[in-house]
Structures are given as structure tokens and as C-alpha cells.
Amino acid sequence: MPKPSANTDPIRMLQIDKALAELRMLRQSGNIDQAAQGVAAIVQAEPNHVGALRLMASLAMQTGTPTIAIGALSHALANGPRSMELLLELGDALNAGKQPAEAVSAYKQALAIRPKDGTAFRGLAQAQLDMGNRAEALKSFRKTLSILPYDKYSAHMIAALSGENTATSTSYVPELFDTYADQFDEHLTGTLEYHVPETIREIVIQSAATNPIRNLLDLGCGTGLVGAALHDLVPEMDGIDISHQMVRKARDRNIYRHLRTGDVTTVLAADPELAGPYDLITAADVFIYVGALDASFAAVASRLSPNGLFAFTVETAEGHDLALRSSGRFGHPPAYVADISSQHGLHIVQQQAIAIRQERNLPIPGELYLLSLA
């Protein structure tokens, strides 16, 4: 039986609800620490208050401490009704806390309450994928899409897991970045502590001492962060990005000679103005959304000048094969990168472990590679 609160005075409960509403407003205004302190005080006084426990969990997820969220939600479930919302939130926290087996259990309990809930199936699919169960994850993503037919993330994951490309699946990445374009620079370089362009700049300065870099092809140029980091070093720069809104922001910088919108390999195959040769080609945080790199590396190798360099980043993975992650991104093991580079006559000049960005206040491990024609 659920345990009652130590204080069931309705006036006291109304006071707590009012305090929680004020704490939610504090959170919305960016006062996260103050909100967290306030909700902790409420939970200390009323340890079984579901609303307070849910707010504590939500703040913990926002600040990258899923363990606290798991504890708060588990306590709420143990001392109150097993609601659909609590089970979904617990599943999300368990996924974030890298406990996919426990997350599967939470989502299945949620589906027992509401068997046709697309959000629960999507979370279940993510947990199954994180457990390495691709076949079950594919089934769950397909179930999600049957319930939520406009869920472009699930369509993207189905395409990645099955090899089926559809209009919906191929629109996921461009639409993701179209909606992100106006906040992209501030969020990426500030909140997510993204410094890849500066690292590429250091490599360019070192390389330019012996081999002048006259032109650049910036693959997945986004808003032009790499171009902005290099424009005083490289006289001519061209860029391609899949997002119209990202290209619009890059054009506002007025530093690129040619800018094109579309899939990198498709644009390169059709546009003679981007035929090169280029002294430098970059792809900062691009291949994490591409997956297989054969076509991209073939296009790069055909456009590099004899002494040209190719600088790019990937998220690190183990083993020899691509790793599709529940984030919707891919990890590329060093063995895979070495094999694909060799197949296209590219030589690894430099390989550097870096933290690509922060995610839930934790660094995403990656590699920055510098390649040249062998």
C-alpha cells in the first residue's frame, strides 16, 4: 500500500504546491541551483510528495545527474501510484544513467498501463539499442512510427538500422538543424563547450608552416564556425551543409566564396564549382550523422590537392564496425577509420583524442583525424 505523507494537512499541501510552482518559475528563468535547493528542502520535509520528487528528478536530468533522478523517481513509485508518467520519466532517467536493462523494465511497465503509447515504445527502442539488441530496437522503433507517423527521429533510426531510406528519414537531420540554427552558435560554444574549430585552427597553423593552405572545402559547414576560425588563414573557402537555415547563417558571415545546401556527396557530384583541388577539406562533427563513410571519403580523395589535408572528427567507438547510438548519432572506431582511409589512398597523419562537446554535463569522447593523400 502507498505510504501516506507525514503531513496531510490540506493547507500545508497547498503551500507546497505553491512553492513548487515558484520553483518551476525559478527554473524557467535559469536559476537552476536555487530551484534545486528549494525542492531539496521540500523533499526533506515531505519525502513522499510526488510533485516535489518529480521536480527534483527533472532538475537532476537537466544538470546531468541522472542517478539523483533515478533515486527520486524510484522513491515516488515505491510510495505512490505507479503512474504512466512516473514510469516514463524513470525509463528516461535510467537510459541517461546508462542502465538500459532497467530502463526496458520501466518502459514495459508503462506499456502495460498504456499499450499504444508511442513515447514509451521510443524509449524502449533506445534502451534496447543501448543493450545491443538491434532487432528488438528496430521492432520498437517501427511500433513507435506506426503510432506517431510524424516522428522523424524514429524514421531516421529505422532507416539506419534497416537500410531503408524514406523521405521522412532523410529529413530528420536537416530539420533538426533548421530548428536549431538561430541558437546554434551560443548553445554549442557556450553550454556544450564546443572547441573543435579552434583545435582545427591549431592544426592548420602547424601545417601551413610547410605547406601553404590556399583554399578550403568545409563539409557540413553549419553556421560557419570552422570558417570563422580559419578565415584569416585561408584566402578562399567553400562550404556545404544539409540545413538551409544553417547555410543562411553561414552566408551572413560573408566569409565563404561558394555555399551550397544539400547532402555532401550529392552536391559534390553535381557542382563543378566545388571540383577543387583543395588544400584543406574539413568535416567537423559531420560524420556522426552520416554513418558509413565510403562515399564521403571517395569524394574527398578526388578533390584534395597533392599535398592536401583532410581534418575531421568522429565520436569514438570500440571494435571494428559502426556503432549506431540511441542519440541518433554514429560512433566510428579507429579500426574502421583506418580501413576506410586506406581504401581511398588516404594516410593518417595525426590522430588526437578530444572531448567533442558536453552532453548532460558529461564530455562526449571523440577523435580528431588529420589525413593526407598517401
URCORUR-V491797 format. One record per residue. N is the residue number from 1. RES is the residue in one letter. OMEGA is omega in whole degrees, -180 to 180 (999 if undefined). NEAR is the number of other ideal C-beta (glycine too) atoms within 8 Angstrom. Layout:
N,RES,OMEGA,NEAR
N,RES,OMEGA,NEAR
//
This chain:
1,M,177,2
2,P,180,6
3,K,-180,5
4,P,175,6
5,S,179,8
6,A,-178,6
7,N,-178,8
8,T,177,7
9,D,-177,6
10,P,178,6
11,I,177,6
12,R,-179,9
13,M,177,11
14,L,178,8
15,Q,179,8
16,I,179,13
17,D,178,9
18,K,179,8
19,A,179,10
20,L,177,13
21,A,178,8
22,E,179,9
23,L,176,13
24,R,177,10
25,M,176,8
26,L,179,11
27,R,-179,13
28,Q,180,6
29,S,176,6
30,G,180,5
31,N,-172,8
32,I,-178,10
33,D,-179,6
34,Q,178,8
35,A,-180,14
36,A,179,12
37,Q,-180,8
38,G,-179,12
39,V,176,14
40,A,178,9
41,A,179,8
42,I,-180,14
43,V,178,13
44,Q,-180,6
45,A,-178,7
46,E,-171,11
47,P,-179,9
48,N,-178,13
49,H,-173,11
50,V,-180,9
51,G,179,9
52,A,179,13
53,L,178,14
54,R,178,14
55,L,176,14
56,M,-180,15
57,A,-179,16
58,S,177,10
59,L,179,13
60,A,177,15
61,M,-179,14
62,Q,-177,8
63,T,174,9
64,G,177,8
65,T,-177,9
66,P,179,13
67,T,178,8
68,I,179,10
69,A,179,17
70,I,180,14
71,G,-178,8
72,A,-177,14
73,L,177,15
74,S,178,9
75,H,179,11
76,A,180,14
77,L,-179,11
78,A,-174,6
79,N,179,9
80,G,-180,10
81,P,178,5
82,R,-175,7
83,S,177,8
84,M,-176,10
85,E,180,7
86,L,-179,15
87,L,177,16
88,L,180,15
89,E,177,13
90,L,177,14
91,G,179,16
92,D,179,11
93,A,179,15
94,L,175,15
95,N,-180,15
96,A,179,10
97,G,177,10
98,K,174,6
99,Q,-172,9
100,P,-180,13
101,A,178,8
102,E,178,8
103,A,177,18
104,V,179,12
105,S,-179,8
106,A,-179,13
107,Y,179,16
108,K,175,9
109,Q,177,10
110,A,-180,14
111,L,175,12
112,A,177,6
113,I,-178,9
114,R,-169,8
115,P,-178,5
116,K,180,5
117,D,-177,12
118,G,180,11
119,T,179,8
120,A,179,15
121,F,179,15
122,R,177,15
123,G,178,14
124,L,179,15
125,A,179,18
126,Q,179,13
127,A,179,17
128,Q,178,13
129,L,179,15
130,D,175,12
131,M,-179,9
132,G,-178,5
133,N,-175,8
134,R,-177,9
135,A,179,6
136,E,178,8
137,A,179,14
138,L,178,12
139,K,-178,9
140,S,176,13
141,F,178,15
142,R,176,10
143,K,178,11
144,T,-176,14
145,L,177,12
146,S,179,6
147,I,-180,10
148,L,-171,10
149,P,180,6
150,Y,179,5
151,D,-175,11
152,K,177,12
153,Y,-180,9
154,S,177,14
155,A,177,13
156,H,-179,12
157,M,176,14
158,I,179,14
159,A,-178,13
160,A,-178,11
161,L,-173,12
162,S,-175,7
163,G,180,5
164,E,177,7
165,N,178,6
166,T,178,8
167,A,-180,5
168,T,-177,9
169,S,-177,14
170,T,179,9
171,S,-175,9
172,Y,-175,13
173,V,179,11
174,P,180,10
175,E,176,9
176,L,-176,9
177,F,173,15
178,D,-179,11
179,T,-173,7
180,Y,-166,9
181,A,-174,13
182,D,180,6
183,Q,-168,7
184,F,-174,13
185,D,-177,9
186,E,-177,8
187,H,-176,10
188,L,-176,11
189,T,180,10
190,G,-176,7
191,T,-174,7
192,L,174,10
193,E,-177,9
194,Y,-176,11
195,H,-178,7
196,V,179,13
197,P,179,13
198,E,178,8
199,T,176,11
200,I,179,15
201,R,179,11
202,E,179,8
203,I,-179,13
204,V,179,14
205,I,178,9
206,Q,-176,7
207,S,-177,11
208,A,179,10
209,A,180,5
210,T,-179,4
211,N,-180,8
212,P,179,5
213,I,-175,13
214,R,-178,7
215,N,-174,13
216,L,167,15
217,L,-174,15
218,D,-179,15
219,L,-176,14
220,G,-171,13
221,C,-179,16
222,G,179,14
223,T,177,11
224,G,-179,14
225,L,177,13
226,V,178,14
227,G,179,16
228,A,180,10
229,A,-173,10
230,L,-167,14
231,H,177,10
232,D,-179,3
233,L,-174,9
234,V,-175,13
235,P,-176,4
236,E,-178,8
237,M,174,14
238,D,-178,16
239,G,176,16
240,I,172,16
241,D,-177,13
242,I,-176,11
243,S,177,13
244,H,-177,8
245,Q,175,11
246,M,179,16
247,V,177,14
248,R,179,9
249,K,178,15
250,A,180,16
251,R,180,9
252,D,179,6
253,R,179,12
254,N,180,5
255,I,-179,8
256,Y,176,15
257,R,177,5
258,H,173,8
259,L,-179,12
260,R,178,11
261,T,177,10
262,G,175,8
263,D,-173,6
264,V,-175,14
265,T,178,9
266,T,179,8
267,V,-178,13
268,L,180,11
269,A,-172,7
270,A,-170,5
271,D,-179,9
272,P,-180,4
273,E,179,6
274,L,-178,13
275,A,-179,7
276,G,3,10
277,P,-179,9
278,Y,175,13
279,D,-180,14
280,L,171,14
281,I,-179,15
282,T,175,13
283,A,-177,13
284,A,179,14
285,D,179,9
286,V,-172,11
287,F,176,13
288,I,177,12
289,Y,-175,10
290,V,-177,10
291,G,-178,9
292,A,-170,6
293,L,-174,12
294,D,-177,9
295,A,-180,8
296,S,-179,13
297,F,177,13
298,A,179,9
299,A,179,12
300,V,-177,14
301,A,-178,11
302,S,-176,7
303,R,177,13
304,L,172,15
305,S,-176,8
306,P,178,6
307,N,-174,8
308,G,-178,13
309,L,179,16
310,F,-179,15
311,A,-179,15
312,F,178,13
313,T,172,14
314,V,168,13
315,E,-175,13
316,T,174,12
317,A,179,11
318,E,177,5
319,G,-177,7
320,H,-172,6
321,D,174,6
322,L,177,11
323,A,174,11
324,L,-176,10
325,R,-178,11
326,S,173,9
327,S,-174,5
328,G,180,10
329,R,180,8
330,F,169,16
331,G,-178,12
332,H,180,15
333,P,176,14
334,P,180,8
335,A,178,8
336,Y,-179,13
337,V,179,14
338,A,-179,9
339,D,-177,9
340,I,177,11
341,S,-180,13
342,S,-179,9
343,Q,-177,8
344,H,175,11
345,G,-180,8
346,L,-176,14
347,H,178,9
348,I,179,11
349,V,-176,7
350,Q,176,8
351,Q,-172,9
352,Q,175,8
353,A,-180,7
354,I,168,10
355,A,-173,9
356,I,-180,12
357,R,174,11
358,Q,173,11
359,E,-173,9
360,R,178,8
361,N,177,7
362,L,-179,7
363,P,173,8
364,I,-178,10
365,P,-180,8
366,G,178,12
367,E,169,13
368,L,-179,15
369,Y,170,15
370,L,-177,13
371,L,172,12
372,S,175,12
373,L,-178,10
374,A,999,6
//
